């Protein structure tokens, strides 16, 4: 493998198509690892999560003309103040991260990558690889452990959060039948409450690019009604959400949807329709409509829509909120891995 380092995404534009093609067969085929998302995240460093002067350290590996691996990294001080190399996308706004490489090439790629990084005299000093948000079924986890043992480096694998998902049968009634009886009754009861009211319900997802910025801001304003999200939505974070919506829209995998009552937005979901899955990135609802349980009704509609439109799995992503399990969520988990030479 021939390794090469890049310090900006403009120089990587020539490998964009190969990057995304490799991702399809990679260890983790998730929207947060597409070239489009990674370069968009970098513009704001994750909505201001990291300093703008953090250096980019993307390393590619080729065999001849073929791209066989990408390590999307950057240099910063981690949460303990130690100089580290971390995944582009870490930590808060990119639910799943990984190296972009086919599983059979992982051992050679990771071993060669570390040798390459250690040989970079002009790279700012770093003490560890600090890699967040690796899925439990990623072959990267055992490969990193084996590489640490081979080098006699320290290795830690730390559980972060569950990330529930719902496999979908392709039939909404079959999906409902698989839920707990009490929960199934509750979903139907909330639907009947809407149907028996004097308001007119409707659902739509944004398809007009000229209205995307306006619709994205409406969604952000809806999110901000939740006190737990208000402080999170800084100017930089709002810019990240706008950038991400535009990027996903242009790439064809944005699913920004709204539930309306008499034409007024009652709930919204910012999702990605990617790899035959619907990834629920963020949600919000209008508190003035709380008597109609708009969040639940909208989610039930998304379940119905997904079953009818070939979606194989609905991914709730990180977090153990109770509603995810009421809608049939099955846990999988994400991890943080650190590797460092022993002193």
Residue, then its C-alpha position, 0 to 999 in steps of 0.5 A: x500500500x502506498x500512503x499519502x497525507x492530505x491537509x485540505x479537502x480540496x486536494x482530495x476532490x479527485x478521489x471523491x468518487x473512489x472514496x464513496x465507492x470504497x465506503x459501500x464495501x467498507x467496514x461501516x457504510x454510514x452517511x457520516x463517512x461519505x466524502x460529502x458529509x466529511x468535507x461539510x463537517x470540516x467547514x465548521x469543525x462540527x458546528x464549533x466543537x473543535x478549534x478552526x485551526x485544528x490541522x486536517x490529517x487525512x491519509x489515503x492508501x492506494x494499490x496502484x491506481x486503486x484507492x483501498x483505504x482512507x483514514x479521515x483524521x485531524x489533530x487536536x487536543x482531546x477531552x483530557x488535553x492530550x494531543x491526539x489524532x481523532x476521526x473527522x466527525x468526532x464527537x457529538x454530531x456524527x453518530x458513527x465513524x470508522x476507517x474507510x477500508x474493506x474488512x479484508x484490508x484492515x490489518x494491513x491498512x491500520x499497520x501501514x497507517x500507524x507506521x506512516x503517521x509515525x514517520x511524518x516529521x512535519x506532523x504536530x506531535x501526538x500522543x495517541x489515536x483517540x477514535x470515537x463512535x465505532x459500531x460494535x460490529x465493526x471489524x476495526x475494533x478487533x483489528x485495533x486491539x490486535x495491532x496494539x498487542x503486536x506493537x505492545x501499545x496501550x489499548x482501551x475500548x470504552x463503551x459510549x452509548x447504545x444506538x437502537x435500530x428497528x428492522x422493518x418487514x416492509x409492511x406497516x401492519x406487520x411492524x405494528x404486530x411486532x410491537x408490545x401490545x400496550x405500545x401498539x394500542x398507544x400508537x393507534x390511540x394517538x392516531x385516532x385522537x388526530x383523526x377525531x379532532x377538528x384539525x387537518x393532518x398532513x405530512x410532507x418532506x422537502x423536495x424543493x431546493x429553493x425552499x431548503x434553507x427556509x425549511x431547515x431554519x424552521x426545523x432548527x427553530x422547532x428544535x430550539x423549543x426544547x430547553x435541552x437543545x437550545x444551548x446546543x444550537x449555537x450560530x456555528x451549530x446552526x450553520x453546520x445543520x444548514x450545510x449538512x442539509x444542503x450537502x445531503x439534499x445535493x447528494x440525494x439522501x436528505x429526508x427532511x420531513x414535517x407533520x402539519x396540522x391545518x397547514x402549520x408545522x407540528x413536528x419535524x424530522x431531519x433524517x438521511x435516506x441512505x443505504x436502504x435505511x432511514x437515519x433519524x438525525x434530529x427531531x423537533x416539535x411545536x410545543x403549542x401542539x403538545x396535546x396532539x402528541x405530534x412527535x409520536x404521530x410523526x414517528x409513527x408516520x415515518x415508520x409507515x412511510x419507511x415500510x412502504x418505500x423499501x426502507x430496510x431499517x430505521x436507525x435511531x442512532x445514538x442515545x437510549x431515550x425511552x421512546x426508541x424502545x417503545x417503537x421497537x428499538x433493538x440495541x447495538x452499541x458504539x465504542x471509543x478506542x484509544x491506542x498509544x505507545x507505552x512510555 
